[in-house]
Amino acid sequence: MLISIIMNISILIIGFSAVIFSAISSMPQLYKIITTKKVRDINIYFFICRILAAILYFIYGILIKDIIMMVSVIMPSIIDMCIIYFYCNYNMNEEENIETIN
């Protein structure tokens, strides 16, 4: 009985640790975009694929009733959407600057 409780707590700790690492994984990229206002070297398709994968993981989490799976994709998806927003915003500015120079 006690071993079962310890195993369940260990599984939860692993799950929530994954949530934390997943949530902070794109933070350095977002920080760099905000501070430099440059997105030239960003692959936008990577972040689009991550959001699509997160939507599928969220649906999967609902279907199997796994709260950790559902929660683990929310924060990274928000960060990825911010990155896409800044990419669109700053990429247009970079293109306008190039046209002005030419």
Disulfide bonds with the S-S distance in Angstrom:
none
